[in-house]
């Protein structure tokens, strides 16, 4: 409706809407969060978590509203059929821009459970959203470096144990756990530095995927393999806020996770480790092909 406005003004207005939306709804989230802290009964805590998720989905809906109001983005999405808001999913995607998060939240809102991701323990202190992440049962984790584990071998496997405990809460409310396997946003410089074997992708880091499968393999059986393409080039966050992203292409592939890859210990089992590396590589080869075929058809 207002996409005729100058791009810088659109960027300012969208940023303002995002900021106000985040501050207001994060503040509202604190109400069930306080109840969740003060009343330690499981049914109360589960009810509070569900309430917080409803508020979080409202936050996404409001973001989608101002996106439609100010932007002309064409959403070319395939593969949404058969998804369930009451399911449990592992979600993986290529990572090109900060826009990826908004894009995935926009297309998946209320189609699958609210997207959650593993967070470093220190990030709980981020203003506003740190406590909100905790209230929504985002799993906070503490990873140990190889150097630390050499000096403290008794801590080996503690990160998996901590993650499994954090994921116990997911048994009471459906969840989608997202992991950007490349670990960082794609750039041509990173691609060259890695000597990546893929044309359009960085090398995937399988540790995050393995961690989810090890900790939650008994309740997550479906992978949503996402391929994101920006036909006009990878946009920056400000370009997105200014309404300059004309088209977003998203391809969703539902993949049954092999039973033998679930519920084992990636850090201790070399055969299991090799199996996950091979499985993720096969996913990345297909994803790379999808991007190549799309580019050749333009």
BALOBA-1460 file (C-alpha; in Angstrom, 3 decimals):
// residues 298
<rec num="1" residu="x" x="0.000" y="0.000" z="0.000"/>
<rec num="2" residu="x" x="2.799" y="2.403" z="0.909"/>
<rec num="3" residu="x" x="5.539" y="0.941" z="-1.280"/>
<rec num="4" residu="x" x="5.476" y="4.112" z="-3.426"/>
<rec num="5" residu="x" x="7.312" y="5.978" z="-0.646"/>
<rec num="6" residu="x" x="11.065" y="6.714" z="-0.975"/>
<rec num="7" residu="x" x="13.181" y="3.709" z="-0.011"/>
<rec num="8" residu="x" x="15.000" y="5.440" z="2.910"/>
<rec num="9" residu="x" x="11.665" y="6.473" z="4.429"/>
<rec num="10" residu="x" x="10.345" y="2.928" z="4.062"/>
<rec num="11" residu="x" x="13.470" y="1.683" z="5.824"/>
<rec num="12" residu="x" x="12.978" y="4.082" z="8.734"/>
<rec num="13" residu="x" x="9.269" y="3.238" z="9.079"/>
<rec num="14" residu="x" x="9.855" y="-0.540" z="8.903"/>
<rec num="15" residu="x" x="12.657" y="-0.281" z="11.472"/>
<rec num="16" residu="x" x="10.381" y="1.702" z="13.756"/>
<rec num="17" residu="x" x="7.578" y="-0.850" z="13.446"/>
<rec num="18" residu="x" x="10.018" y="-3.691" z="14.156"/>
<rec num="19" residu="x" x="11.473" y="-1.953" z="17.212"/>
<rec num="20" residu="x" x="8.100" y="-1.050" z="18.732"/>
<rec num="21" residu="x" x="6.697" y="-4.511" z="17.996"/>
<rec num="22" residu="x" x="9.684" y="-6.175" z="19.669"/>
<rec num="23" residu="x" x="9.712" y="-3.969" z="22.772"/>
<rec num="24" residu="x" x="5.939" y="-4.146" z="23.357"/>
<rec num="25" residu="x" x="5.524" y="-7.885" z="22.852"/>
<rec num="26" residu="x" x="8.705" y="-8.761" z="24.761"/>
<rec num="27" residu="x" x="7.286" y="-6.741" z="27.648"/>
<rec num="28" residu="x" x="3.991" y="-8.655" z="27.442"/>
<rec num="29" residu="x" x="5.937" y="-11.940" z="27.397"/>
<rec num="30" residu="x" x="7.334" y="-11.073" z="30.834"/>
<rec num="31" residu="x" x="3.887" y="-11.593" z="32.422"/>
<rec num="32" residu="x" x="3.618" y="-15.367" z="31.757"/>
<rec num="33" residu="x" x="7.381" y="-15.579" z="32.285"/>
<rec num="34" residu="x" x="7.058" y="-14.310" z="35.874"/>
<rec num="35" residu="x" x="4.197" y="-16.769" z="36.486"/>
<rec num="36" residu="x" x="6.368" y="-19.540" z="35.060"/>
<rec num="37" residu="x" x="9.154" y="-18.681" z="37.498"/>
<rec num="38" residu="x" x="6.930" y="-18.291" z="40.567"/>
<rec num="39" residu="x" x="4.714" y="-21.362" z="40.101"/>
<rec num="40" residu="x" x="6.890" y="-24.459" z="39.597"/>
<rec num="41" residu="x" x="4.088" y="-26.860" z="38.629"/>
<rec num="42" residu="x" x="4.559" y="-28.590" z="35.269"/>
<rec num="43" residu="x" x="1.044" y="-27.921" z="33.920"/>
<rec num="44" residu="x" x="1.374" y="-24.203" z="34.781"/>
<rec num="45" residu="x" x="4.788" y="-23.941" z="33.135"/>
<rec num="46" residu="x" x="3.578" y="-25.754" z="29.999"/>
<rec num="47" residu="x" x="0.553" y="-23.415" z="29.805"/>
<rec num="48" residu="x" x="2.828" y="-20.374" z="30.188"/>
<rec num="49" residu="x" x="5.155" y="-21.647" z="27.471"/>
<rec num="50" residu="x" x="2.222" y="-22.123" z="25.091"/>
<rec num="51" residu="x" x="0.994" y="-18.603" z="25.889"/>
<rec num="52" residu="x" x="4.444" y="-17.172" z="25.211"/>
<rec num="53" residu="x" x="4.603" y="-18.995" z="21.868"/>
<rec num="54" residu="x" x="1.212" y="-17.537" z="20.865"/>
<rec num="55" residu="x" x="2.578" y="-14.055" z="21.659"/>
<rec num="56" residu="x" x="5.732" y="-14.815" z="19.657"/>
<rec num="57" residu="x" x="3.671" y="-15.914" z="16.658"/>
<rec num="58" residu="x" x="1.732" y="-12.662" z="16.961"/>
<rec num="59" residu="x" x="5.079" y="-10.829" z="16.819"/>
<rec num="60" residu="x" x="5.822" y="-12.578" z="13.507"/>
<rec num="61" residu="x" x="2.324" y="-11.819" z="12.177"/>
<rec num="62" residu="x" x="2.790" y="-8.125" z="12.920"/>
<rec num="63" residu="x" x="6.171" y="-8.194" z="11.173"/>
<rec num="64" residu="x" x="4.531" y="-9.853" z="8.165"/>
<rec num="65" residu="x" x="1.852" y="-7.134" z="8.204"/>
<rec num="66" residu="x" x="4.304" y="-4.229" z="7.938"/>
<rec num="67" residu="x" x="6.268" y="-6.180" z="5.323"/>
<rec num="68" residu="x" x="3.112" y="-6.436" z="3.172"/>
<rec num="69" residu="x" x="2.251" y="-2.812" z="3.886"/>
<rec num="70" residu="x" x="5.544" y="-1.318" z="2.736"/>
<rec num="71" residu="x" x="7.232" y="-3.899" z="0.500"/>
<rec num="72" residu="x" x="6.572" y="-5.397" z="-2.928"/>
<rec num="73" residu="x" x="8.399" y="-8.664" z="-2.351"/>
<rec num="74" residu="x" x="7.217" y="-11.600" z="-4.455"/>
<rec num="75" residu="x" x="7.283" y="-14.829" z="-2.422"/>
<rec num="76" residu="x" x="7.946" y="-17.868" z="-4.621"/>
<rec num="77" residu="x" x="7.573" y="-20.785" z="-2.188"/>
<rec num="78" residu="x" x="7.200" y="-24.498" z="-2.914"/>
<rec num="79" residu="x" x="6.839" y="-27.390" z="-0.460"/>
<rec num="80" residu="x" x="4.512" y="-26.067" z="2.244"/>
<rec num="81" residu="x" x="2.020" y="-28.884" z="1.703"/>
<rec num="82" residu="x" x="1.608" y="-31.462" z="4.456"/>
<rec num="83" residu="x" x="3.225" y="-29.431" z="7.242"/>
<rec num="84" residu="x" x="1.721" y="-29.529" z="10.732"/>
<rec num="85" residu="x" x="1.611" y="-26.904" z="13.453"/>
<rec num="86" residu="x" x="1.565" y="-29.814" z="15.917"/>
<rec num="87" residu="x" x="4.622" y="-31.596" z="14.535"/>
<rec num="88" residu="x" x="8.252" y="-31.831" z="15.588"/>
<rec num="89" residu="x" x="10.828" y="-30.765" z="12.973"/>
<rec num="90" residu="x" x="14.529" y="-30.282" z="12.470"/>
<rec num="91" residu="x" x="14.984" y="-27.400" z="10.011"/>
<rec num="92" residu="x" x="18.188" y="-26.727" z="8.098"/>
<rec num="93" residu="x" x="18.866" y="-24.071" z="5.479"/>
<rec num="94" residu="x" x="21.576" y="-22.386" z="3.488"/>
<rec num="95" residu="x" x="22.464" y="-18.997" z="4.947"/>
<rec num="96" residu="x" x="22.947" y="-15.946" z="2.731"/>
<rec num="97" residu="x" x="21.658" y="-12.929" z="4.641"/>
<rec num="98" residu="x" x="20.117" y="-11.678" z="7.884"/>
<rec num="99" residu="x" x="16.958" y="-11.566" z="5.774"/>
<rec num="100" residu="x" x="16.843" y="-15.382" z="5.946"/>
<rec num="101" residu="x" x="15.419" y="-15.275" z="9.484"/>
<rec num="102" residu="x" x="12.564" y="-12.928" z="8.530"/>
<rec num="103" residu="x" x="11.879" y="-14.974" z="5.393"/>
<rec num="104" residu="x" x="11.630" y="-18.293" z="7.242"/>
<rec num="105" residu="x" x="9.529" y="-16.846" z="10.052"/>
<rec num="106" residu="x" x="7.212" y="-15.244" z="7.490"/>
<rec num="107" residu="x" x="6.502" y="-18.396" z="5.449"/>
<rec num="108" residu="x" x="6.383" y="-20.855" z="8.358"/>
<rec num="109" residu="x" x="4.413" y="-18.846" z="10.919"/>
<rec num="110" residu="x" x="1.577" y="-21.014" z="12.302"/>
<rec num="111" residu="x" x="2.299" y="-23.669" z="9.646"/>
<rec num="112" residu="x" x="4.890" y="-25.389" z="11.826"/>
<rec num="113" residu="x" x="5.798" y="-24.830" z="15.484"/>
<rec num="114" residu="x" x="7.656" y="-21.632" z="16.348"/>
<rec num="115" residu="x" x="11.263" y="-21.838" z="15.137"/>
<rec num="116" residu="x" x="13.796" y="-22.282" z="17.940"/>
<rec num="117" residu="x" x="17.558" y="-22.509" z="17.838"/>
<rec num="118" residu="x" x="20.391" y="-23.395" z="20.185"/>
<rec num="119" residu="x" x="21.841" y="-20.368" z="21.930"/>
<rec num="120" residu="x" x="25.128" y="-19.792" z="23.708"/>
<rec num="121" residu="x" x="24.546" y="-19.597" z="27.441"/>
<rec num="122" residu="x" x="25.993" y="-16.076" z="27.654"/>
<rec num="123" residu="x" x="23.288" y="-14.660" z="25.349"/>
<rec num="124" residu="x" x="20.633" y="-14.953" z="28.039"/>
<rec num="125" residu="x" x="21.813" y="-11.477" z="29.137"/>
<rec num="126" residu="x" x="20.884" y="-9.800" z="25.824"/>
<rec num="127" residu="x" x="18.398" y="-6.984" z="26.689"/>
<rec num="128" residu="x" x="14.713" y="-7.804" z="26.184"/>
<rec num="129" residu="x" x="15.086" y="-10.919" z="24.027"/>
<rec num="130" residu="x" x="17.488" y="-12.888" z="26.270"/>
<rec num="131" residu="x" x="14.828" y="-13.488" z="28.914"/>
<rec num="132" residu="x" x="12.216" y="-13.984" z="26.171"/>
<rec num="133" residu="x" x="14.366" y="-16.766" z="24.661"/>
<rec num="134" residu="x" x="14.612" y="-18.419" z="28.069"/>
<rec num="135" residu="x" x="10.845" y="-18.129" z="28.604"/>
<rec num="136" residu="x" x="10.195" y="-19.775" z="25.224"/>
<rec num="137" residu="x" x="12.434" y="-22.703" z="26.259"/>
<rec num="138" residu="x" x="15.157" y="-21.992" z="23.729"/>
<rec num="139" residu="x" x="17.906" y="-24.445" z="24.728"/>
<rec num="140" residu="x" x="20.895" y="-22.573" z="26.158"/>
<rec num="141" residu="x" x="24.068" y="-24.558" z="25.810"/>
<rec num="142" residu="x" x="27.688" y="-24.400" z="26.830"/>
<rec num="143" residu="x" x="30.112" y="-25.869" z="24.327"/>
<rec num="144" residu="x" x="33.632" y="-26.895" z="25.305"/>
<rec num="145" residu="x" x="36.622" y="-26.411" z="23.024"/>
<rec num="146" residu="x" x="38.929" y="-29.289" z="22.075"/>
<rec num="147" residu="x" x="41.703" y="-27.637" z="24.092"/>
<rec num="148" residu="x" x="39.491" y="-27.438" z="27.194"/>
<rec num="149" residu="x" x="38.426" y="-31.084" z="26.862"/>
<rec num="150" residu="x" x="42.066" y="-32.183" z="26.621"/>
<rec num="151" residu="x" x="42.716" y="-30.557" z="29.983"/>
<rec num="152" residu="x" x="39.352" y="-31.647" z="31.467"/>
<rec num="153" residu="x" x="38.415" y="-35.014" z="29.892"/>
<rec num="154" residu="x" x="35.782" y="-35.529" z="32.609"/>
<rec num="155" residu="x" x="33.690" y="-32.808" z="30.910"/>
<rec num="156" residu="x" x="33.503" y="-34.742" z="27.645"/>
<rec num="157" residu="x" x="29.876" y="-35.352" z="26.727"/>
<rec num="158" residu="x" x="28.555" y="-32.807" z="29.241"/>
<rec num="159" residu="x" x="27.304" y="-30.538" z="26.448"/>
<rec num="160" residu="x" x="25.219" y="-33.394" z="25.039"/>
<rec num="161" residu="x" x="23.875" y="-34.192" z="28.496"/>
<rec num="162" residu="x" x="22.972" y="-30.533" z="29.116"/>
<rec num="163" residu="x" x="21.291" y="-30.287" z="25.718"/>
<rec num="164" residu="x" x="19.262" y="-33.438" z="26.307"/>
<rec num="165" residu="x" x="17.985" y="-31.985" z="29.583"/>
<rec num="166" residu="x" x="17.081" y="-28.717" z="27.863"/>
<rec num="167" residu="x" x="15.249" y="-30.609" z="25.133"/>
<rec num="168" residu="x" x="13.113" y="-32.506" z="27.632"/>
<rec num="169" residu="x" x="10.808" y="-29.475" z="27.669"/>
<rec num="170" residu="x" x="10.131" y="-29.969" z="23.954"/>
<rec num="171" residu="x" x="8.216" y="-33.155" z="24.715"/>
<rec num="172" residu="x" x="5.346" y="-31.096" z="26.095"/>
<rec num="173" residu="x" x="4.995" y="-28.616" z="23.215"/>
<rec num="174" residu="x" x="5.707" y="-29.254" z="19.495"/>
<rec num="175" residu="x" x="8.898" y="-27.628" z="18.273"/>
<rec num="176" residu="x" x="10.894" y="-26.756" z="15.172"/>
<rec num="177" residu="x" x="14.643" y="-26.583" z="15.804"/>
<rec num="178" residu="x" x="16.506" y="-24.643" z="13.120"/>
<rec num="179" residu="x" x="20.174" y="-24.907" z="12.278"/>
<rec num="180" residu="x" x="22.117" y="-22.973" z="9.629"/>
<rec num="181" residu="x" x="24.660" y="-25.689" z="8.918"/>
<rec num="182" residu="x" x="27.088" y="-23.403" z="7.086"/>
<rec num="183" residu="x" x="27.595" y="-21.577" z="10.366"/>
<rec num="184" residu="x" x="27.908" y="-18.172" z="8.706"/>
<rec num="185" residu="x" x="26.429" y="-16.154" z="5.872"/>
<rec num="186" residu="x" x="27.657" y="-16.974" z="2.363"/>
<rec num="187" residu="x" x="30.115" y="-14.633" z="0.662"/>
<rec num="188" residu="x" x="32.299" y="-15.232" z="-2.377"/>
<rec num="189" residu="x" x="35.378" y="-14.597" z="-0.231"/>
<rec num="190" residu="x" x="34.418" y="-17.259" z="2.321"/>
<rec num="191" residu="x" x="33.559" y="-19.673" z="-0.487"/>
<rec num="192" residu="x" x="36.990" y="-19.224" z="-2.064"/>
<rec num="193" residu="x" x="38.819" y="-19.378" z="1.264"/>
<rec num="194" residu="x" x="37.123" y="-22.669" z="2.157"/>
<rec num="195" residu="x" x="37.735" y="-24.127" z="-1.308"/>
<rec num="196" residu="x" x="34.157" y="-25.324" z="-1.016"/>
<rec num="197" residu="x" x="33.263" y="-28.297" z="-3.237"/>
<rec num="198" residu="x" x="29.813" y="-26.763" z="-3.795"/>
<rec num="199" residu="x" x="29.137" y="-24.096" z="-6.408"/>
<rec num="200" residu="x" x="26.703" y="-21.972" z="-4.393"/>
<rec num="201" residu="x" x="27.212" y="-23.104" z="-0.794"/>
<rec num="202" residu="x" x="29.768" y="-23.094" z="1.971"/>
<rec num="203" residu="x" x="30.858" y="-26.327" z="3.595"/>
<rec num="204" residu="x" x="28.266" y="-27.468" z="6.154"/>
<rec num="205" residu="x" x="29.266" y="-27.922" z="9.778"/>
<rec num="206" residu="x" x="27.443" y="-31.031" z="10.889"/>
<rec num="207" residu="x" x="27.991" y="-30.666" z="14.647"/>
<rec num="208" residu="x" x="24.786" y="-28.683" z="15.234"/>
<rec num="209" residu="x" x="22.685" y="-31.124" z="13.224"/>
<rec num="210" residu="x" x="24.271" y="-34.058" z="15.035"/>
<rec num="211" residu="x" x="23.613" y="-32.440" z="18.409"/>
<rec num="212" residu="x" x="19.872" y="-32.218" z="17.672"/>
<rec num="213" residu="x" x="19.722" y="-35.781" z="16.351"/>
<rec num="214" residu="x" x="21.676" y="-37.081" z="19.358"/>
<rec num="215" residu="x" x="19.565" y="-35.240" z="21.912"/>
<rec num="216" residu="x" x="16.115" y="-35.353" z="20.292"/>
<rec num="217" residu="x" x="16.242" y="-38.245" z="17.852"/>
<rec num="218" residu="x" x="13.452" y="-40.083" z="19.609"/>
<rec num="219" residu="x" x="10.921" y="-37.279" z="19.016"/>
<rec num="220" residu="x" x="12.122" y="-35.595" z="15.791"/>
<rec num="221" residu="x" x="11.906" y="-37.753" z="12.684"/>
<rec num="222" residu="x" x="11.418" y="-35.171" z="9.891"/>
<rec num="223" residu="x" x="13.949" y="-32.755" z="8.436"/>
<rec num="224" residu="x" x="12.769" y="-29.689" z="6.541"/>
<rec num="225" residu="x" x="15.601" y="-29.014" z="4.113"/>
<rec num="226" residu="x" x="15.279" y="-25.374" z="3.003"/>
<rec num="227" residu="x" x="16.919" y="-23.745" z="-0.004"/>
<rec num="228" residu="x" x="16.742" y="-19.933" z="-0.106"/>
<rec num="229" residu="x" x="17.506" y="-18.039" z="-3.311"/>
<rec num="230" residu="x" x="17.577" y="-14.274" z="-3.895"/>
<rec num="231" residu="x" x="17.374" y="-13.941" z="-7.713"/>
<rec num="232" residu="x" x="18.439" y="-10.280" z="-7.607"/>
<rec num="233" residu="x" x="21.450" y="-10.921" z="-5.384"/>
<rec num="234" residu="x" x="22.001" y="-11.414" z="-1.667"/>
<rec num="235" residu="x" x="20.356" y="-8.484" z="0.138"/>
<rec num="236" residu="x" x="21.629" y="-6.677" z="3.202"/>
<rec num="237" residu="x" x="19.355" y="-6.072" z="6.169"/>
<rec num="238" residu="x" x="18.895" y="-2.382" z="5.354"/>
<rec num="239" residu="x" x="18.026" y="-3.189" z="1.738"/>
<rec num="240" residu="x" x="15.316" y="-5.496" z="3.041"/>
<rec num="241" residu="x" x="13.946" y="-2.879" z="5.415"/>
<rec num="242" residu="x" x="13.877" y="-0.363" z="2.559"/>
<rec num="243" residu="x" x="11.724" y="-2.710" z="0.451"/>
<rec num="244" residu="x" x="14.400" y="-3.371" z="-2.156"/>
<rec num="245" residu="x" x="14.091" y="-7.182" z="-2.088"/>
<rec num="246" residu="x" x="11.885" y="-7.835" z="-5.112"/>
<rec num="247" residu="x" x="11.726" y="-11.638" z="-5.011"/>
<rec num="248" residu="x" x="12.475" y="-14.419" z="-2.564"/>
<rec num="249" residu="x" x="12.542" y="-18.024" z="-3.773"/>
<rec num="250" residu="x" x="12.225" y="-20.790" z="-1.185"/>
<rec num="251" residu="x" x="12.175" y="-24.529" z="-1.858"/>
<rec num="252" residu="x" x="11.200" y="-26.884" z="0.984"/>
<rec num="253" residu="x" x="12.006" y="-30.583" z="0.928"/>
<rec num="254" residu="x" x="10.628" y="-32.868" z="3.655"/>
<rec num="255" residu="x" x="13.141" y="-35.601" z="4.434"/>
<rec num="256" residu="x" x="12.647" y="-38.598" z="6.691"/>
<rec num="257" residu="x" x="15.630" y="-38.734" z="9.065"/>
<rec num="258" residu="x" x="17.199" y="-42.207" z="8.978"/>
<rec num="259" residu="x" x="16.580" y="-44.084" z="12.223"/>
<rec num="260" residu="x" x="20.237" y="-45.059" z="12.499"/>
<rec num="261" residu="x" x="21.263" y="-41.385" z="12.680"/>
<rec num="262" residu="x" x="19.148" y="-40.612" z="15.755"/>
<rec num="263" residu="x" x="19.882" y="-40.885" z="19.468"/>
<rec num="264" residu="x" x="23.600" y="-41.689" z="19.287"/>
<rec num="265" residu="x" x="26.718" y="-39.789" z="20.396"/>
<rec num="266" residu="x" x="28.380" y="-37.889" z="17.564"/>
<rec num="267" residu="x" x="31.377" y="-36.928" z="19.703"/>
<rec num="268" residu="x" x="32.231" y="-40.502" z="20.716"/>
<rec num="269" residu="x" x="31.164" y="-42.668" z="17.756"/>
<rec num="270" residu="x" x="33.374" y="-42.261" z="14.677"/>
<rec num="271" residu="x" x="31.178" y="-44.443" z="12.473"/>
<rec num="272" residu="x" x="28.118" y="-42.406" z="13.452"/>
<rec num="273" residu="x" x="30.064" y="-39.208" z="12.761"/>
<rec num="274" residu="x" x="30.990" y="-40.360" z="9.259"/>
<rec num="275" residu="x" x="27.376" y="-41.366" z="8.555"/>
<rec num="276" residu="x" x="26.043" y="-37.911" z="9.478"/>
<rec num="277" residu="x" x="28.767" y="-36.171" z="7.431"/>
<rec num="278" residu="x" x="27.833" y="-38.281" z="4.410"/>
<rec num="279" residu="x" x="24.092" y="-37.675" z="4.901"/>
<rec num="280" residu="x" x="24.491" y="-33.892" z="5.208"/>
<rec num="281" residu="x" x="26.827" y="-33.838" z="2.188"/>
<rec num="282" residu="x" x="24.137" y="-35.574" z="0.109"/>
<rec num="283" residu="x" x="21.627" y="-32.927" z="1.219"/>
<rec num="284" residu="x" x="24.055" y="-30.164" z="0.260"/>
<rec num="285" residu="x" x="24.735" y="-31.670" z="-3.172"/>
<rec num="286" residu="x" x="20.977" y="-31.670" z="-3.881"/>
<rec num="287" residu="x" x="20.616" y="-28.129" z="-2.523"/>
<rec num="288" residu="x" x="23.487" y="-26.928" z="-4.726"/>
<rec num="289" residu="x" x="21.820" y="-28.543" z="-7.731"/>
<rec num="290" residu="x" x="18.501" y="-26.805" z="-6.979"/>
<rec num="291" residu="x" x="20.226" y="-23.408" z="-6.992"/>
<rec num="292" residu="x" x="22.145" y="-24.202" z="-10.201"/>
<rec num="293" residu="x" x="18.992" y="-25.370" z="-11.986"/>
<rec num="294" residu="x" x="17.086" y="-22.275" z="-10.866"/>
<rec num="295" residu="x" x="19.856" y="-19.948" z="-12.047"/>
<rec num="296" residu="x" x="20.059" y="-21.685" z="-15.434"/>
<rec num="297" residu="x" x="16.282" y="-21.349" z="-15.921"/>
<rec num="298" residu="x" x="16.158" y="-17.582" z="-15.336"/>
